[in-house]
């Protein structure tokens, strides 16, 4: 009887101890879209009068491609968050976002994500690669890498490096995601200008 009573009290104590621990909350994030009213007064369906631009899947440096948001805490150390994660693959989010932004920001091409049903032969292509897409201890979100533009004949038109820094409005991962989104907006503006100039 004593053994049963001691065992029962121990179990109650453990359960009470567990329930008084702070609950770990997990936050998931999506890159917000830019707001635009690009659907408007086209007499022909969107994309029909424009050359196709195949947006290849975004490439990320290995340390950025996981589900956790990345923060650089010093010149040499980065951390990947365990409780603050992307709700969807960041490479897929970026590919969709770049495609959507470029549809709104230039009229020369109709950007479309590469799909298994699509042949990219004979089409212009865009490849974006990120080496940095993270928050930084300096109080900025940092985006760097390069993008490649390939013409419809498969010839490389250019490799264009980019390095963008957007100040975080406040500390925290929510502010980091917002600043990264602003950086993507700046990047797609650069790409759109480059596409229109070619």
C-alpha positions in Angstrom: 0.0 0.0 0.0 2.8 2.4 0.9 4.6 1.6 -2.3 1.4 2.4 -4.3 0.9 5.6 -2.4 4.5 6.8 -2.9 4.3 5.9 -6.6 1.1 7.8 -7.0 2.4 10.9 -5.3 5.6 10.7 -7.4 3.5 10.6 -10.6 1.4 13.5 -9.5 4.5 15.5 -8.6 6.0 14.8 -12.1 2.8 15.8 -13.9 2.5 19.0 -11.8 6.2 19.8 -12.6 5.6 19.2 -16.3 2.5 21.3 -16.5 4.2 24.3 -14.8 7.0 24.4 -17.5 6.5 27.2 -20.0 4.9 25.9 -23.2 7.2 26.1 -26.2 5.4 27.8 -29.1 6.3 27.3 -32.7 5.8 30.0 -35.3 5.7 29.4 -39.0 6.2 32.1 -41.6 5.3 32.9 -45.3 6.9 35.6 -47.4 4.2 38.2 -47.9 3.3 39.1 -51.5 3.7 42.6 -52.9 0.4 44.4 -53.2 -0.3 45.3 -56.8 -3.3 45.7 -59.1 -1.7 44.3 -62.2 -4.9 42.7 -63.5 -6.4 45.5 -65.6 -7.2 46.6 -69.0 -5.6 44.0 -71.2 -7.6 43.2 -74.3 -5.7 39.9 -74.8 -5.2 37.3 -72.1 -2.2 38.0 -69.8 0.9 36.5 -71.2 -0.4 35.8 -74.7 1.4 38.8 -76.3 4.6 38.3 -74.4 7.6 36.0 -74.8 7.8 33.3 -72.1 10.4 33.6 -69.4 11.0 30.3 -67.6 11.8 31.0 -63.9 13.9 28.1 -62.8 13.6 26.9 -59.2 15.6 29.2 -56.9 18.8 27.8 -55.6 19.9 28.4 -52.0 23.2 27.8 -50.2 22.9 24.6 -48.1 22.8 26.5 -44.8 19.7 28.5 -46.0 17.7 25.7 -47.5 16.3 24.2 -44.3 13.0 24.9 -42.7 14.3 27.1 -39.9 14.9 30.9 -40.4 18.6 31.7 -40.4 20.2 34.4 -38.3 23.9 35.4 -38.3 25.0 36.1 -34.8 28.6 37.1 -35.5 31.0 37.3 -38.5 31.5 33.5 -38.3 28.5 32.0 -36.6 25.0 31.4 -37.9 22.0 29.8 -36.2 19.0 28.1 -37.7 15.8 28.6 -35.6 14.1 25.5 -34.4 10.8 27.1 -33.3 10.6 29.8 -36.0 10.3 28.0 -39.3 9.1 28.5 -42.9 5.6 27.3 -43.4 6.6 26.1 -46.9 9.9 25.4 -48.6 11.7 28.8 -48.8 13.0 27.9 -52.3 9.4 27.3 -53.5 8.2 30.5 -51.8 10.9 32.5 -53.5 10.4 31.0 -56.9 6.6 31.8 -56.7 7.3 35.3 -55.3 9.9 36.2 -58.0 7.5 34.9 -60.7 4.6 37.0 -59.4 6.7 40.1 -58.9 8.2 40.0 -62.4 4.7 39.7 -63.9 3.7 42.9 -62.2 7.0 44.8 -62.8 7.7 44.4 -66.5 5.8 43.7 -69.7 8.5 42.2 -72.0 8.2 38.7 -70.7 5.5 36.5 -69.2 7.4 34.8 -66.3 6.3 31.2 -65.5 7.6 28.7 -63.1 9.3 25.6 -64.6 7.0 22.6 -64.3 7.4 19.0 -65.5 4.7 19.7 -68.2 6.7 22.6 -69.7 9.5 22.4 -72.1 12.1 25.1 -71.5 13.8 24.5 -74.8 13.6 27.6 -77.0 12.5 29.8 -74.1 14.3 32.6 -72.2 15.3 31.5 -68.7 16.0 33.1 -65.3 18.0 31.4 -62.6 18.3 33.1 -59.1 20.8 31.8 -56.6 21.0 33.0 -52.9 24.2 32.8 -50.8 22.6 34.9 -48.0 19.0 35.2 -47.1 19.1 35.8 -43.4 18.9 38.3 -40.5 22.2 39.7 -39.2 23.5 40.9 -35.9 24.0 44.4 -37.4 20.2 44.8 -37.4 19.7 44.1 -41.1 18.2 41.4 -43.3 20.8 40.5 -45.9 20.2 39.0 -49.3 23.1 38.2 -51.6 23.8 36.0 -54.6 23.4 36.3 -58.3 20.9 35.8 -61.1 21.5 34.5 -64.6 19.6 35.5 -67.7 19.7 33.0 -70.6 18.1 33.9 -74.0 15.9 31.6 -76.0 18.8 30.3 -77.9 20.4 29.1 -74.7 23.1 31.8 -74.7 24.0 33.3 -71.3 23.1 37.0 -71.5 24.7 37.8 -68.2 25.5 36.9 -64.6 24.4 39.7 -62.2 25.5 39.6 -58.6 23.3 41.3 -56.0 23.9 42.4 -52.3 21.0 44.0 -50.5 20.6 45.0 -46.9 17.2 46.0 -45.4 17.1 47.3 -41.8 14.8 45.4 -39.4 12.1 47.6 -38.0 12.4 45.9 -34.6 13.9 42.7 -33.2 12.3 39.3 -33.8 11.7 36.9 -36.6 8.5 38.6 -37.8 10.5 41.7 -38.5 13.2 39.6 -40.2 10.6 38.0 -42.5 9.2 41.5 -43.4 12.7 42.9 -44.1 13.6 39.8 -46.3 10.3 40.4 -48.2 11.3 44.0 -48.8 14.7 42.8 -50.0 13.0 40.4 -52.5 10.9 43.3 -53.7 14.1 45.4 -54.4 15.7 42.4 -56.1 12.8 41.8 -58.4 12.7 45.5 -59.3 16.4 45.2 -60.3 15.7 42.0 -62.4 12.7 43.6 -64.1 14.7 46.6 -65.1 17.4 44.4 -66.5 14.9 42.3 -68.5 13.3 45.5 -69.9 16.8 46.9 -70.9 17.8 43.8 -72.9 
